[in-house]
Amino acid sequence: MSVAFPPSAPPPLERAVLRRELADFEVREVCPVVPDPGGEHLWLRVRKKGWNSADVARVLARATGLRIRDVGYAGLKDRNAVTEQWYSLWVRRRAEPSLDDLPEGIEVLERRRCARKLRRGMHTANRFRIRLREVMGDWARLEVRLGYLAERGFPNYFGPQRFGRNHANVTRAARYFETGGTVQNRHVRGIWISAARAWIFNQVLKRRVEQGWWGDLAAGDVPDATGMPTGPLWGAGPLASSGPVAALEEAIAAAFPLLREGLERTGMPMQRRPLVARAHGLHWVVHRREGIVELAFALDPGVYATALLAELADTWGA
């Protein structure tokens, strides 16, 4: 097996401050909008500061008198950031709501009538502008590391926000699977199940990173559309991988029997996720005197900017 990501790759910087201010972490969702003047759904491009996606959806539902299920959005955006994303409101053919009295930190930038509800995963990318402060380390090494990541990509870990504070979502998932209880809130149940799948995936990816073969196809690997290896999103049914890769994935999942067996009982099918992520158009500006690095890049849906940043620095303040 060849090794595409050699151990001689420069290590991350020692430390940096992330999100000293909300404006240090900006995200803009890229979403295809197909206007339809007669459409029953009102799409809104919303700029928000200090709000997460679900909370803004609830605000919009209350402000318009709609049911929460009539409000759609494509992706989950972090609370601790300045973000732009699209929401849809099923207003039917009624007059458009004014939305002039939204809470501080929520601003409607654009409106479009469309025929369809906005659903999860309909966005095509997220564009980031991130500022790292108080960067400490070797600046020459930083430049090499950035070039390396731009060329080779980075491990496609799920970010810590998927797991909750102190991995609480994983703990709750294990307890839910163990007790066989019921959860009335389907959204909460979905969060726990997603955290359990992400946990096993991250452990598989971590093992391959430690062994130095996460970026190359090995015997039994399942490639994605770009020819790069994938890892399991655990569920019901057989693994698509085989040979040494399947043996590794089985062994990792077996170390977390509550999660493994619980996920298999949900009936969700076994799926795959790329092990390698790309920061499209990654470019940077280094301000050595101020100790600041400014980054700009785009990521595919489901890829975490924090996974990229972890390859650059141990950050705090996130």
Backbone bond lengths (Angstrom), bond angles and torsions (degrees), N, CA, C in turn:
res aa  C-N    CA-C-N  psi(-1)  N-CA   C-N-CA  omega(-1)  CA-C   N-CA-C  phi
1 M - - - 1.459 - - 1.523 108.35 -
2 S 1.337 117.57 130.21 1.466 120.75 175.60 1.517 109.38 -80.92
3 V 1.311 116.36 157.07 1.458 121.99 -177.54 1.521 108.03 -116.14
4 A 1.319 115.83 110.72 1.465 119.88 -177.12 1.517 112.27 -81.69
5 F 1.325 117.00 -18.08 1.453 120.44 -175.72 1.536 108.53 -125.21
6 P 1.329 117.01 82.77 1.461 121.09 -170.57 1.522 112.48 -67.80
7 P 1.338 115.89 154.74 1.461 119.69 -179.86 1.516 113.00 -65.82
8 S 1.341 118.27 -10.30 1.460 120.56 178.34 1.520 112.61 -79.48
9 A 1.346 117.89 -1.88 1.459 120.59 176.86 1.519 109.33 -57.03
10 P 1.345 117.96 137.85 1.455 119.97 -176.61 1.522 111.48 -62.42
11 P 1.320 118.32 138.03 1.461 121.23 -179.00 1.530 110.79 -72.43
12 P 1.329 116.54 163.61 1.459 119.00 177.97 1.525 111.96 -62.82
13 L 1.331 114.89 161.57 1.455 120.12 173.02 1.523 110.03 -63.98
14 E 1.354 115.26 166.42 1.459 118.85 -178.76 1.528 112.13 -66.80
15 R 1.350 117.17 -57.24 1.455 118.30 -174.78 1.526 110.04 -154.59
16 A 1.322 114.80 159.96 1.461 122.26 172.90 1.513 107.86 -161.77
17 V 1.320 116.02 155.28 1.461 121.60 178.34 1.522 108.67 -94.72
18 L 1.323 115.90 126.08 1.458 122.00 177.54 1.516 109.08 -110.71
19 R 1.339 116.52 132.59 1.453 123.63 175.66 1.523 112.90 63.79
20 R 1.334 116.64 46.19 1.457 119.09 168.83 1.523 109.31 -57.91
21 E 1.333 115.75 -38.42 1.455 122.82 174.61 1.529 108.00 -127.09
22 L 1.337 116.69 154.81 1.454 119.31 178.97 1.524 111.74 -57.44
23 A 1.348 116.29 -36.77 1.466 120.24 -177.80 1.528 112.45 -68.91
24 D 1.333 118.62 -8.51 1.465 120.82 176.85 1.529 111.66 -74.10
25 F 1.326 116.95 -11.57 1.462 121.60 -178.47 1.524 107.65 -133.95
26 E 1.323 116.58 99.03 1.455 121.79 -178.06 1.533 109.82 -114.18
27 V 1.327 115.42 136.47 1.460 121.83 179.99 1.525 108.46 -131.64
28 R 1.312 116.30 132.96 1.467 121.22 175.16 1.520 108.62 -125.43
29 E 1.313 115.49 119.26 1.452 121.21 -179.36 1.531 110.67 -76.11
30 V 1.326 115.49 135.13 1.457 121.26 175.48 1.526 107.38 -102.71
31 C 1.335 115.90 116.86 1.458 120.14 -173.60 1.522 109.42 -137.87
32 P 1.321 118.69 130.03 1.469 120.39 178.10 1.528 110.67 -69.47
33 V 1.318 116.31 123.78 1.460 121.93 -179.97 1.530 108.02 -113.30
34 V 1.329 115.79 123.15 1.464 121.30 178.51 1.530 107.47 -113.72
35 P 1.336 117.87 94.91 1.473 120.35 -175.85 1.529 112.31 -63.70
36 D 1.318 114.89 144.96 1.460 122.56 175.40 1.527 106.27 -144.76
37 P 1.329 118.10 103.66 1.475 120.46 -175.85 1.523 113.38 -54.16
38 G 1.334 117.52 -27.41 1.454 120.32 179.82 1.513 114.00 -95.65
39 G 1.318 117.12 6.57 1.466 120.73 -176.49 1.517 113.19 -67.25
40 E 1.331 115.94 151.42 1.463 121.42 -178.83 1.522 113.02 -88.82
41 H 1.334 117.31 -6.24 1.465 120.86 -178.91 1.525 109.71 -108.67
42 L 1.313 115.74 131.86 1.458 121.74 176.56 1.524 108.08 -99.69
43 W 1.318 116.05 114.58 1.460 120.65 177.70 1.518 109.43 -91.59
44 L 1.331 115.53 135.53 1.462 122.49 -178.68 1.525 109.34 -123.54
45 R 1.315 116.41 128.98 1.474 119.92 169.63 1.523 106.87 -91.20
46 V 1.322 115.69 115.98 1.455 122.37 -170.69 1.524 109.97 -113.48
47 R 1.305 116.07 133.39 1.466 122.28 171.63 1.521 107.33 -104.36
48 K 1.333 115.70 127.58 1.452 118.93 -176.55 1.524 111.09 -134.72
49 K 1.302 114.91 146.65 1.467 122.54 179.95 1.521 108.28 -128.08
50 G 1.329 116.04 118.56 1.454 119.95 177.81 1.517 114.44 76.47
51 W 1.328 117.91 19.66 1.466 122.96 177.71 1.515 109.29 -125.64
52 N 1.339 116.62 142.65 1.466 117.95 172.45 1.520 109.92 -92.06
53 S 1.310 116.48 171.09 1.467 121.37 -172.20 1.523 112.67 -64.51
54 A 1.323 116.88 -44.33 1.462 120.16 -176.30 1.519 111.60 -66.34
55 D 1.330 117.26 -39.13 1.462 120.22 179.66 1.521 111.13 -65.32
56 V 1.324 118.00 -38.91 1.461 120.57 177.67 1.524 110.33 -65.56
57 A 1.331 117.45 -38.13 1.468 119.98 176.77 1.519 110.61 -59.31
58 R 1.329 117.84 -41.51 1.460 120.67 178.91 1.526 110.91 -67.13
59 V 1.329 117.45 -38.45 1.460 120.57 177.17 1.526 110.57 -61.12
60 L 1.330 116.36 -45.11 1.462 120.43 -179.43 1.530 111.13 -65.47
61 A 1.320 117.04 -37.41 1.466 119.96 178.29 1.530 110.50 -63.39
62 R 1.330 116.63 -45.39 1.473 119.61 179.76 1.525 111.22 -65.01
63 A 1.336 116.18 -41.14 1.463 120.45 -176.24 1.521 112.19 -66.62
64 T 1.329 117.62 -24.45 1.462 121.54 -176.11 1.520 113.24 -110.88
65 G 1.339 117.02 -4.13 1.451 120.26 -178.35 1.513 113.69 72.36
66 L 1.323 117.17 19.52 1.457 121.67 179.58 1.524 111.29 -90.50
67 R 1.321 116.05 158.98 1.457 120.35 169.60 1.525 108.27 -73.31
68 I 1.321 116.59 148.95 1.465 119.56 -178.44 1.522 111.08 -60.49
69 R 1.322 117.72 -29.61 1.464 119.89 179.88 1.529 112.22 -71.40
70 D 1.340 117.40 -12.64 1.462 121.13 177.48 1.526 112.05 -90.70
71 V 1.325 116.79 3.16 1.469 122.54 176.98 1.526 107.62 -108.29
72 G 1.316 116.75 126.64 1.463 120.64 -178.87 1.509 112.24 -118.73
73 Y 1.325 115.44 152.45 1.467 121.21 172.18 1.520 107.56 -155.43
74 A 1.348 114.03 157.05 1.470 119.05 -169.34 1.514 113.86 -91.49
75 G 1.325 117.79 -39.16 1.468 120.02 -173.28 1.515 111.51 -137.07
76 L 1.326 115.67 161.68 1.461 122.39 177.29 1.520 108.93 -93.70
77 K 1.322 115.80 125.20 1.460 121.09 -179.28 1.522 109.66 -115.52
78 D 1.327 115.10 147.75 1.455 122.28 -173.99 1.526 111.53 -68.50
79 R 1.335 115.18 148.06 1.457 120.84 174.73 1.531 111.73 -70.40
80 N 1.330 116.50 -39.59 1.466 121.12 -173.06 1.521 110.72 -87.55
81 A 1.335 115.82 63.40 1.457 120.78 -175.85 1.521 108.87 -167.94
82 V 1.326 114.97 169.77 1.459 122.11 168.07 1.520 105.82 -104.49
83 T 1.317 116.95 117.63 1.460 120.33 -172.46 1.527 111.02 -130.46
84 E 1.321 114.89 152.31 1.457 122.43 170.75 1.522 107.84 -123.15
85 Q 1.330 115.50 129.65 1.460 119.06 175.72 1.519 109.40 -152.95
86 W 1.334 115.04 164.64 1.452 122.15 -178.28 1.526 110.86 -95.38
87 Y 1.344 115.10 142.82 1.456 123.52 170.87 1.523 108.20 -126.40
88 S 1.332 116.63 151.94 1.466 120.27 173.81 1.523 109.19 -120.17
89 L 1.324 115.72 141.87 1.461 123.24 177.59 1.528 108.49 -121.21
90 W 1.323 116.68 125.32 1.452 119.70 178.58 1.534 108.45 -82.75
91 V 1.313 115.53 83.25 1.462 121.41 -177.78 1.523 111.74 -91.06
92 R 1.331 115.81 -2.34 1.462 122.24 -176.51 1.530 108.77 59.00
93 R 1.317 117.16 -133.03 1.469 118.50 -177.58 1.530 111.97 -106.01
94 R 1.320 115.22 17.18 1.460 119.21 178.21 1.523 110.52 -71.70
95 A 1.308 115.85 166.14 1.461 121.24 175.59 1.515 109.44 -62.48
96 E 1.297 116.10 147.04 1.461 120.33 -178.19 1.527 110.42 -69.54
97 P 1.324 117.65 137.16 1.471 120.43 178.29 1.518 110.71 -69.08
98 S 1.339 116.14 152.01 1.471 120.01 -177.02 1.527 111.92 -73.98
99 L 1.336 117.79 -42.45 1.472 123.09 -179.76 1.532 111.43 56.40
100 D 1.336 115.37 40.40 1.470 119.90 -179.20 1.520 112.75 -87.66
101 D 1.325 117.33 -16.02 1.467 119.91 -172.41 1.524 111.99 -115.74
102 L 1.310 116.42 40.13 1.457 119.66 177.69 1.526 109.97 -73.28
103 P 1.331 117.58 154.69 1.466 120.23 -179.85 1.531 112.30 -60.99
104 E 1.312 114.82 160.33 1.466 120.07 177.82 1.526 110.07 -59.79
105 G 1.321 115.25 137.51 1.452 120.64 -179.67 1.509 113.95 96.75
106 I 1.345 117.89 -2.69 1.463 122.37 177.44 1.516 108.67 -124.25
107 E 1.327 117.00 121.26 1.460 121.87 -176.11 1.528 109.76 -136.51
108 V 1.322 116.71 130.02 1.456 122.02 176.72 1.524 108.69 -86.14
109 L 1.332 116.77 120.01 1.456 122.12 -176.92 1.519 113.15 -96.84
110 E 1.332 117.69 -27.35 1.457 120.86 -172.31 1.523 109.24 -158.35
111 R 1.338 116.22 148.86 1.459 122.94 178.49 1.526 109.53 -129.08
112 R 1.319 116.25 142.32 1.454 121.26 174.90 1.534 108.84 -146.66
113 R 1.325 116.91 133.07 1.451 120.83 169.79 1.527 108.49 -79.71
114 C 1.337 116.35 132.58 1.468 121.14 -179.05 1.525 109.26 -138.37
115 A 1.312 115.47 161.13 1.458 120.66 -177.65 1.521 112.81 -84.14
116 R 1.336 117.84 -21.39 1.455 120.88 -171.52 1.522 111.98 -115.46
117 K 1.319 114.61 153.21 1.457 120.55 170.21 1.517 109.28 -75.46
118 L 1.308 117.12 144.00 1.457 122.30 176.11 1.527 108.45 -80.48
119 R 1.314 115.86 125.67 1.463 120.38 -176.51 1.521 111.24 -122.34
120 R 1.327 115.13 163.28 1.456 121.49 -177.83 1.522 110.88 -56.08
121 G 1.316 115.40 135.00 1.445 120.88 175.76 1.513 114.97 84.61
122 M 1.341 118.55 2.77 1.450 119.76 -179.31 1.533 112.67 -78.50
123 H 1.320 118.05 -13.50 1.464 119.47 177.12 1.531 109.11 -76.69
124 T 1.323 115.90 157.73 1.467 120.63 -175.15 1.519 112.96 -104.86
125 A 1.325 118.39 -18.55 1.467 121.15 -178.88 1.517 108.65 -170.88
126 N 1.330 114.73 168.79 1.466 122.86 170.11 1.523 108.01 -128.20
127 R 1.320 116.11 129.92 1.465 121.54 178.97 1.523 109.45 -101.97
128 F 1.334 115.95 130.79 1.459 122.11 -174.37 1.523 111.10 -116.70
129 R 1.311 114.61 144.77 1.464 123.50 165.16 1.527 106.18 -130.90
130 I 1.328 116.02 114.94 1.458 121.40 -172.04 1.519 109.97 -127.72
131 R 1.313 115.38 138.51 1.460 121.74 178.92 1.528 108.39 -118.11
132 L 1.332 116.68 119.25 1.462 122.72 172.51 1.522 108.52 -96.10
133 R 1.314 116.76 132.28 1.460 121.86 -178.30 1.531 110.69 -113.85
134 E 1.331 114.84 162.23 1.472 122.08 177.47 1.517 111.23 50.37
135 V 1.317 115.67 44.48 1.463 120.82 -179.13 1.521 109.46 -70.04
136 M 1.317 115.85 127.75 1.457 121.56 -179.43 1.523 108.90 -123.35
137 G 1.324 116.73 126.03 1.451 120.16 -179.81 1.515 110.84 154.62
138 D 1.295 116.06 -165.55 1.453 123.28 -178.23 1.530 108.59 -88.91
139 W 1.343 117.64 114.11 1.460 121.00 -174.79 1.530 111.84 -67.63
140 A 1.316 116.24 -36.10 1.467 118.63 177.45 1.521 110.08 -64.12
141 R 1.314 116.71 -40.60 1.457 121.13 178.10 1.529 110.60 -63.99
142 L 1.330 115.94 -36.53 1.455 120.11 178.16 1.526 110.94 -60.35
143 E 1.328 116.62 -45.14 1.465 120.33 -179.71 1.531 110.54 -61.64
144 V 1.322 116.25 -42.10 1.466 119.88 178.84 1.524 110.32 -64.26
145 R 1.319 115.50 -42.74 1.465 119.93 -178.48 1.524 111.22 -62.68
146 L 1.312 116.78 -43.05 1.459 120.61 179.97 1.529 111.00 -62.89
147 G 1.323 116.06 -43.05 1.456 119.25 177.16 1.508 112.18 -62.59
148 Y 1.313 115.79 -38.56 1.468 121.62 178.55 1.523 111.13 -62.72
149 L 1.343 116.15 -45.09 1.453 120.42 -179.20 1.523 111.44 -68.40
150 A 1.330 116.42 -36.75 1.454 119.73 178.14 1.523 111.13 -63.07
151 E 1.327 116.65 -35.98 1.462 121.03 -177.13 1.518 112.45 -83.71
152 R 1.325 117.60 -42.81 1.460 121.24 -168.81 1.530 114.69 -101.78
153 G 1.331 118.09 -19.67 1.449 120.01 -173.66 1.517 111.94 89.43
154 F 1.338 116.66 -170.59 1.463 121.13 -175.53 1.529 109.01 -148.77
155 P 1.340 117.88 160.63 1.467 120.51 -179.69 1.525 111.20 -61.30
156 N 1.316 115.83 130.60 1.460 122.36 -172.00 1.531 111.61 -85.84
157 Y 1.326 116.79 54.44 1.461 121.13 179.77 1.528 110.92 -66.72
158 F 1.327 115.69 147.60 1.455 119.81 163.13 1.529 107.86 -69.57
159 G 1.325 116.87 139.06 1.453 120.83 -178.59 1.508 112.69 -75.52
160 P 1.334 116.96 163.46 1.470 121.03 -176.90 1.519 113.47 -61.13
161 Q 1.350 117.92 -25.26 1.456 119.41 179.69 1.519 112.23 -64.27
162 R 1.328 118.47 -22.14 1.467 121.14 177.40 1.531 110.84 -66.81
163 F 1.340 117.23 -27.43 1.456 120.50 -171.84 1.528 113.82 -98.92
164 G 1.324 117.79 -11.99 1.452 120.33 -178.38 1.514 111.86 80.26
165 R 1.318 114.98 169.85 1.471 120.55 -179.27 1.523 110.38 -62.19
166 N 1.327 115.50 129.59 1.469 121.95 -178.97 1.537 112.02 54.50
167 H 1.332 116.00 34.32 1.465 122.47 177.65 1.524 111.97 59.64
168 A 1.339 116.34 32.07 1.463 120.33 -174.43 1.524 112.24 -62.55
169 N 1.331 118.05 -34.21 1.467 119.55 -178.87 1.534 111.56 -66.36
170 V 1.331 116.28 -34.46 1.466 119.70 177.56 1.531 110.01 -69.64
171 T 1.324 116.34 -42.16 1.463 120.49 177.88 1.520 110.96 -60.90
172 R 1.324 116.60 -42.74 1.465 120.05 179.92 1.526 111.30 -67.71
173 A 1.328 116.13 -36.61 1.465 119.40 177.10 1.521 110.18 -61.86
174 A 1.343 117.09 -45.55 1.463 120.61 179.98 1.525 110.83 -61.93
175 R 1.326 116.90 -41.70 1.466 120.24 179.52 1.534 110.71 -65.44
176 Y 1.323 115.69 -41.19 1.467 120.56 178.41 1.528 110.80 -62.12
177 F 1.319 117.01 -45.15 1.459 120.41 179.36 1.528 111.23 -66.01
178 E 1.323 116.66 -37.83 1.469 120.66 -176.21 1.527 111.50 -69.55
179 T 1.322 117.12 -41.91 1.464 120.34 -175.30 1.520 112.58 -83.91
180 G 1.340 116.32 -19.57 1.461 118.78 -177.51 1.508 113.06 67.76
181 G 1.323 116.47 22.74 1.455 120.98 -178.74 1.514 112.44 -73.42
182 T 1.319 115.14 177.06 1.460 121.53 177.34 1.520 109.35 -112.96
183 V 1.315 115.63 148.70 1.461 121.93 178.28 1.516 107.69 -123.55
184 Q 1.330 116.24 119.35 1.452 120.15 -177.33 1.531 111.86 -67.57
185 N 1.318 115.91 -37.07 1.459 120.56 -177.44 1.529 109.35 -82.95
186 R 1.322 116.46 106.50 1.468 120.61 -177.73 1.518 111.46 -65.41
187 H 1.334 116.68 -31.69 1.466 120.04 179.52 1.527 110.56 -64.24
188 V 1.330 116.61 -45.01 1.464 120.93 178.84 1.522 110.32 -63.46
189 R 1.314 116.19 -43.77 1.474 120.03 178.11 1.524 110.16 -59.34
190 G 1.320 116.73 -41.66 1.457 120.37 178.76 1.512 112.68 -62.49
191 I 1.339 116.76 -37.61 1.460 120.69 177.88 1.521 110.31 -62.35
192 W 1.332 117.07 -43.98 1.466 120.48 -178.99 1.525 110.92 -65.10
193 I 1.322 116.31 -44.78 1.464 119.40 -179.35 1.519 110.66 -64.03
194 S 1.317 117.48 -42.33 1.466 120.93 178.32 1.520 111.07 -62.11
195 A 1.335 116.46 -39.26 1.461 119.97 179.00 1.528 111.04 -64.55
196 A 1.336 116.92 -39.62 1.467 120.50 179.36 1.526 110.90 -64.68
197 R 1.326 117.40 -44.19 1.471 120.53 178.46 1.530 110.28 -63.50
198 A 1.317 115.99 -43.21 1.464 120.18 -179.19 1.517 111.53 -64.43
199 W 1.327 116.93 -35.57 1.464 120.93 -178.81 1.529 110.76 -63.03
200 I 1.331 116.86 -48.31 1.460 119.53 179.99 1.527 110.21 -64.75
201 F 1.329 116.98 -42.39 1.472 119.68 177.78 1.521 110.74 -57.61
202 N 1.327 117.41 -47.75 1.465 120.66 -178.46 1.519 111.93 -61.18
203 Q 1.334 116.71 -36.67 1.462 118.92 -179.70 1.523 111.09 -68.59
204 V 1.331 117.22 -37.01 1.470 120.49 175.84 1.526 109.88 -64.29
205 L 1.325 116.67 -47.05 1.463 120.58 -179.55 1.531 110.81 -63.32
206 K 1.321 116.56 -42.05 1.469 120.35 179.38 1.531 110.73 -59.14
207 R 1.326 117.50 -43.37 1.466 120.68 -179.70 1.536 110.08 -63.46
208 R 1.320 117.03 -41.49 1.461 119.19 -179.83 1.524 111.36 -69.12
209 V 1.323 117.28 -34.48 1.468 120.20 175.25 1.518 109.63 -63.51
210 E 1.333 116.69 -46.56 1.464 121.12 -179.43 1.529 111.28 -60.32
211 Q 1.316 116.61 -34.20 1.459 120.62 -178.32 1.528 112.88 -89.62
212 G 1.342 116.76 -6.14 1.457 120.65 172.47 1.512 116.07 82.70
213 W 1.348 118.73 21.17 1.467 118.86 -178.42 1.530 112.19 -134.07
214 W 1.321 116.40 32.09 1.457 120.04 -177.90 1.531 112.72 -76.87
215 G 1.339 118.18 -22.73 1.453 120.49 -173.46 1.505 115.22 -101.45
216 D 1.330 118.24 2.33 1.461 120.91 -178.27 1.518 110.46 -124.13
217 L 1.306 116.36 150.19 1.453 120.45 175.45 1.527 110.55 -70.16
218 A 1.318 115.54 135.49 1.458 122.08 176.74 1.523 108.55 -119.92
219 A 1.317 116.55 172.54 1.463 120.95 179.50 1.523 110.11 -59.10
220 G 1.311 116.29 122.83 1.453 121.10 179.84 1.511 115.18 93.05
221 D 1.337 118.01 -1.29 1.461 120.96 179.63 1.519 111.11 -70.56
222 V 1.334 115.48 156.42 1.460 122.63 173.91 1.527 107.16 -112.87
223 P 1.322 118.78 111.74 1.465 120.11 -177.17 1.527 111.68 -78.22
224 D 1.342 115.05 153.65 1.458 119.66 171.58 1.523 109.37 -87.05
225 A 1.312 117.61 -169.66 1.460 121.35 -175.76 1.517 112.41 -65.06
226 T 1.333 116.90 -21.59 1.465 120.40 -179.75 1.520 112.25 -95.35
227 G 1.337 117.11 1.00 1.454 120.48 -179.85 1.511 114.76 87.49
228 M 1.343 117.49 9.98 1.462 120.90 179.91 1.530 109.62 -96.78
229 P 1.344 117.65 156.74 1.465 120.56 -176.64 1.523 112.87 -69.99
230 T 1.326 115.01 158.10 1.460 121.97 178.58 1.522 109.74 -125.45
231 G 1.335 114.97 163.24 1.453 121.83 175.74 1.517 110.28 -124.34
232 P 1.341 117.86 169.19 1.464 121.07 -171.97 1.527 113.70 -83.46
233 L 1.325 115.45 137.60 1.461 122.91 160.97 1.525 104.53 -102.68
234 W 1.337 115.24 103.45 1.460 120.34 -163.36 1.519 112.34 -66.59
235 G 1.337 114.81 143.90 1.448 121.21 177.89 1.516 109.44 -170.08
236 A 1.330 116.07 -157.60 1.460 121.49 -178.67 1.520 110.42 -81.74
237 G 1.326 115.16 148.64 1.448 120.17 177.34 1.521 112.48 100.47
238 P 1.329 116.40 173.69 1.462 120.68 -176.36 1.521 112.21 -76.97
239 L 1.325 115.59 156.07 1.455 121.25 171.28 1.525 109.63 -67.65
240 A 1.330 115.23 143.55 1.468 119.29 174.80 1.522 111.53 -78.61
241 S 1.318 116.90 -20.82 1.467 121.34 179.17 1.528 109.62 -78.72
242 S 1.321 115.11 172.11 1.452 120.82 -179.66 1.524 109.07 -150.56
243 G 1.321 116.33 177.91 1.459 121.62 174.64 1.514 113.62 57.52
244 P 1.350 117.75 -142.97 1.461 121.54 -177.02 1.518 113.38 -59.97
245 V 1.337 117.32 -34.24 1.459 120.28 -179.71 1.521 110.04 -65.84
246 A 1.319 117.27 -48.30 1.461 120.43 178.54 1.521 111.30 -61.68
247 A 1.335 117.28 -38.45 1.468 120.86 179.36 1.526 110.31 -61.61
248 L 1.342 116.73 -42.40 1.463 120.24 178.26 1.521 110.46 -64.07
249 E 1.326 116.88 -46.18 1.458 120.35 -177.50 1.524 111.26 -64.36
250 E 1.315 117.10 -40.45 1.468 120.95 177.38 1.525 110.56 -62.57
251 A 1.337 116.60 -42.70 1.466 120.22 -178.04 1.519 111.35 -65.53
252 I 1.329 117.12 -41.21 1.464 120.31 178.95 1.519 110.13 -63.54
253 A 1.336 116.92 -47.99 1.464 119.66 -178.63 1.529 111.21 -63.31
254 A 1.324 117.32 -35.80 1.463 121.04 -178.98 1.524 111.79 -64.05
255 A 1.331 117.13 -23.34 1.463 120.61 178.32 1.524 112.28 -72.99
256 F 1.344 117.12 -11.38 1.460 121.94 179.61 1.532 108.67 -128.92
257 P 1.344 116.75 68.50 1.472 120.18 -170.36 1.523 113.63 -61.61
258 L 1.344 118.21 -36.45 1.459 118.78 179.84 1.522 111.11 -62.94
259 L 1.321 115.99 -42.59 1.462 119.85 -179.91 1.518 110.35 -69.03
260 R 1.329 115.91 -45.64 1.463 119.17 -177.75 1.524 111.50 -60.65
261 E 1.323 116.38 -53.46 1.460 119.57 -175.80 1.522 111.38 -67.09
262 G 1.331 116.20 -36.62 1.458 119.29 178.46 1.513 112.05 -64.77
263 L 1.308 116.70 -42.37 1.462 120.09 179.13 1.524 111.33 -65.63
264 E 1.308 116.69 -37.17 1.471 119.26 178.29 1.521 110.89 -65.94
265 R 1.342 117.18 -33.56 1.470 120.25 179.96 1.526 112.60 -73.53
266 T 1.319 117.90 -21.93 1.472 119.21 179.79 1.519 111.83 -65.42
267 G 1.313 117.38 -22.31 1.458 120.57 -177.00 1.510 114.00 83.98
268 M 1.335 116.97 -3.51 1.463 119.01 176.23 1.527 108.69 -65.25
269 P 1.324 118.22 136.00 1.465 119.62 -176.10 1.524 111.62 -71.37
270 M 1.311 116.09 149.76 1.453 121.94 171.53 1.536 108.42 -61.11
271 Q 1.325 116.93 130.79 1.458 121.55 -179.24 1.527 109.75 -131.15
272 R 1.334 116.94 177.83 1.460 122.23 -178.39 1.526 109.39 -128.61
273 R 1.321 114.54 153.32 1.466 122.22 178.12 1.525 107.43 -137.53
274 P 1.339 118.87 138.80 1.471 120.13 179.48 1.524 111.84 -59.26
275 L 1.317 115.82 141.46 1.459 121.16 174.91 1.526 112.06 -82.99
276 V 1.318 116.78 -21.01 1.461 122.34 -176.52 1.520 109.55 -113.55
277 A 1.318 116.74 130.76 1.456 122.34 175.82 1.524 109.71 -114.65
278 R 1.333 115.94 154.80 1.457 122.20 -179.98 1.526 109.68 -119.80
279 A 1.325 115.31 138.92 1.464 121.36 171.60 1.524 106.77 -97.69
280 H 1.314 116.87 97.19 1.451 121.64 -173.70 1.533 110.34 -69.79
281 G 1.329 115.12 132.35 1.459 120.05 177.67 1.514 113.65 65.18
282 L 1.326 117.22 28.15 1.465 119.93 -177.54 1.530 110.94 -61.01
283 H 1.329 116.01 121.90 1.459 119.98 170.36 1.520 108.71 -141.03
284 W 1.312 115.92 161.90 1.458 120.25 -170.84 1.520 110.73 -149.21
285 V 1.318 113.46 157.19 1.472 122.58 173.90 1.514 106.97 -129.57
286 V 1.317 116.17 128.18 1.464 122.36 -177.96 1.523 109.26 -107.08
287 H 1.337 116.44 127.00 1.465 122.73 175.76 1.531 107.36 -114.72
288 R 1.320 115.42 89.19 1.465 118.84 -172.97 1.521 112.04 -63.75
289 R 1.311 116.86 -42.52 1.472 119.10 -175.75 1.524 110.83 -62.20
290 E 1.331 116.81 -39.38 1.463 120.45 -179.55 1.520 112.54 -86.05
291 G 1.329 118.04 -10.30 1.455 120.89 -177.88 1.520 112.79 70.16
292 I 1.343 116.65 36.76 1.463 121.67 -174.73 1.527 109.96 -123.95
293 V 1.329 115.71 140.59 1.454 122.86 171.20 1.522 107.71 -123.70
294 E 1.329 116.86 127.06 1.460 122.04 176.99 1.527 108.91 -107.74
295 L 1.321 116.08 130.43 1.456 122.61 -176.78 1.526 109.99 -121.04
296 A 1.324 115.68 144.75 1.464 121.53 172.31 1.523 107.90 -138.56
297 F 1.331 116.76 133.94 1.464 121.26 -177.80 1.522 108.77 -169.05
298 A 1.319 115.80 167.71 1.472 122.29 174.69 1.521 108.81 -121.31
299 L 1.323 116.02 145.88 1.454 122.58 178.35 1.521 109.97 -126.06
300 D 1.331 115.19 148.40 1.456 120.22 174.44 1.525 109.81 -67.38
301 P 1.334 117.98 156.33 1.475 119.60 176.03 1.520 111.79 -54.81
302 G 1.329 115.47 138.26 1.461 120.20 178.19 1.507 114.69 88.23
303 V 1.343 117.86 -5.67 1.465 121.63 177.52 1.526 108.16 -96.10
304 Y 1.323 116.43 137.15 1.459 122.22 -173.29 1.523 111.43 -99.14
305 A 1.326 115.63 128.73 1.464 119.98 175.79 1.523 111.01 -62.75
306 T 1.326 117.42 -31.42 1.460 120.02 179.52 1.524 111.95 -63.92
307 A 1.348 117.45 -27.80 1.465 119.83 176.67 1.520 110.58 -68.29
308 L 1.323 117.51 -37.76 1.455 120.87 175.20 1.526 111.00 -67.22
309 L 1.311 116.86 -45.83 1.464 120.71 -177.57 1.523 111.63 -63.30
310 A 1.337 116.91 -32.00 1.461 120.12 178.73 1.519 112.31 -63.71
311 E 1.341 117.16 -22.97 1.460 120.83 176.96 1.517 111.79 -80.08
312 L 1.321 117.50 -12.29 1.463 122.28 -179.09 1.510 113.00 -101.14
313 A 1.324 116.74 -40.19 1.453 119.01 -171.74 1.526 110.33 -160.61
314 D 1.327 115.24 153.24 1.438 120.72 164.62 1.520 106.63 -79.39
315 T 1.322 115.80 112.43 1.465 119.54 -173.96 1.514 110.81 -103.97
316 W 1.300 115.59 150.66 1.443 120.62 170.64 1.526 107.70 -135.42
317 G 1.309 115.63 163.02 1.457 120.79 -174.46 1.507 111.57 94.64
318 A 1.374 118.16 0.37 1.475 120.48 -179.17 1.522 110.62 -77.54
